[in-house]
Amino acid sequence: MTEDVRDVIIIGGGPAGYTAALYAARANLNPLVIEGFAWGGQLMITSDVENYPGYPEGVLGPEMMNDFRRQAERFGSEFLTDDVTEVDFSEHPFRVSVGDDEYRAKSVIIATGANARQLGLESERSLQGRGVSYCAVCDAAFFREREVVVVGGGDSAMEEAIFLTKFASKVTVVHRRDEFRASPIMLDRARANDAIEFMTPYVVDEVLDTDEARVTGVRVRHLETDELETIPAQGVFVAIGHDPNTELFLDQLDHDEAGYLVTQPGSTATNVPGVFAAGDVVDHVYRQAITAAGMGSMAALDAERWLAAQHGHPDAALAAPRT
Ligand SMILES: Cc1cc2nc3c(=O)[nH]c(=O)nc-3n(C[C@H](O)[C@H](O)[C@H](O)COP(=O)(O)OP(=O)(O)OC[C@H]3O[C@@H](n4cnc5c(N)ncnc54)[C@H](O)[C@@H]3O)c2cc1C
C-alpha cells in the first residue's frame, strides 16, 4: 500500500480526466491520474477532430490528446498508465486499487468515459477513422454529397440518419429487425425524409474498402434468406449504443438504468461526498470532447472547494464559491 494520502486521484485519461488534472494541478492539488491502458480515451481511434475550439485547421484525435496530457503534466500532474481494478468509497480516505497496489485519496474524480458499441467485425476495426464512425455530429461534415450507411434501430440511429441528410446525398439505415426500438416520432421523421432508405432485416456482414483502405461499401446479409447485397457507401455510422465504463462503481454510486453515473444537478458531485464524476461516464446526451473537458474542469473545481471545506476554510478555494 502507498502510505501517502493524495488530495485527489483522477480515474481516466480522456478529455474529462486530463482537463480535471490540469485544473487540479494548477490548484496545487498534485493529482495522480490513473489514466488506464487506453490513455487518451475515445479520440485515440479517430482521425480528424474539427469541432474542438482552438484548432482552426482541425487536429488528429491522438495529437489533441497528447496536447491535453502534456498541458496537465506541465503543472505537475502525475500519470499511471494502468487500469483501476477496485475502489472503496465506504471510508475516508478513499481507496483506489490497481492490482495489488493501493492508493488513497481524500477526493476522487471519475472520468472513465464510455465505449461506443461495435459490430465486432475486423473490417470495421481496421477502417475506424477511414470511413467507419460512431458519431455523426463529429464526422457527418466529412461526407458531403457522399452515400452513407447507418447501422441501428434506436432513437440515436434515427437522429444520426436525419442529421446525416444535411450532408450526405443518400443515407441507408440497416437494421436487423423489421421493428424499431426508436420512438414513433423519430421513426416517422426518418421515414418522411426522402434521402433516407431503410433495409430490414439485414445485418452488416463486412465493411468493404479499396486498396487505399477507405470505405467503399457495406456487404449486408438478409437475416431470413441469407442473401448478400452490397450497398455502395463512403461512410458507415455504427449507432447501436454506448456502454459507460462504470462496472467498478455500480455498487457504491448512484447510477441510471443504463449504468451512467448520476451527479447532482448543476454539479459533478455523486452521492458519496468527495467523489465526483465527469464526461461521458455521466453524459449520454452530448458526448463531445468539449462537454467532457468542460465537466472535467467543473469536477476539479468542485473537488477543490470540497477539500477546502473539509479543511475548515471553504472560502479559501482558489475559485470563488458559487452561490
Ligand atoms: C470514433 C469517435 C470519434 C469522435 N470524434 C469526436 C469529435 O470529432 N469531436 C468531439 O467533440 N467528440 C468526438 N467523439 C466523442 C469524444 O471522443 C468523447 O465525447 C470524449 O472522448 C469523452 O471524453 P471522456 O474523458 O469522458 O472519456 P473517454 O474519452 O472515453 O476516456 C475515458 C478514459 O478512461 C479510462 N478508463 C476507463 N476505464 C478505466 C479504469 N478502470 N481505470 C483507469 N482508467 C480507465 C480510459 O483509458 C480513457 O483514458 C468521438 C468519439 C468516437 C468514438
The ligand as an ORCA input file, in Angstrom:
! r2SCAN-3c Opt
* xyz 0 1
  C     -14.647      7.467    -33.263
  C     -15.024      8.654    -32.425
  C     -14.848      9.919    -32.948
  C     -15.191     11.026    -32.173
  N     -14.995     12.263    -32.709
  C     -15.274     13.345    -31.956
  C     -15.056     14.660    -32.473
  O     -14.648     14.827    -33.632
  N     -15.341     15.713    -31.664
  C     -15.831     15.558    -30.395
  O     -16.042     16.555    -29.694
  N     -16.064     14.325    -29.880
  C     -15.796     13.223    -30.624
  N     -16.054     11.980    -30.129
  C     -16.614     11.871    -28.765
  C     -15.494     12.072    -27.721
  O     -14.418     11.243    -28.040
  C     -15.989     11.769    -26.315
  O     -17.142     12.538    -26.035
  C     -14.909     12.089    -25.286
  O     -13.725     11.391    -25.574
  C     -15.363     11.741    -23.875
  O     -14.304     12.037    -23.009
  P     -14.166     11.350    -21.585
  O     -12.927     11.905    -20.983
  O     -15.430     11.483    -20.839
  O     -13.999      9.787    -21.842
  P     -13.098      8.908    -22.822
  O     -12.542      9.661    -23.948
  O     -13.943      7.716    -23.098
  O     -11.875      8.465    -21.887
  C     -12.048      7.547    -20.844
  C     -10.726      7.271    -20.181
  O     -10.957      6.445    -19.031
  C     -10.002      5.423    -18.990
  N     -10.531      4.295    -18.227
  C     -11.620      3.524    -18.461
  N     -11.712      2.560    -17.516
  C     -10.676      2.749    -16.664
  C     -10.201      2.089    -15.494
  N     -10.813      1.016    -14.986
  N      -9.080      2.553    -14.890
  C      -8.430      3.640    -15.366
  N      -8.814      4.299    -16.472
  C      -9.924      3.857    -17.111
  C      -9.693      5.105    -20.441
  O      -8.417      4.502    -20.506
  C      -9.701      6.521    -21.036
  O      -8.434      7.091    -20.839
  C     -15.732     10.855    -30.864
  C     -15.895      9.570    -30.345
  C     -15.551      8.474    -31.113
  C     -15.736      7.087    -30.538
*
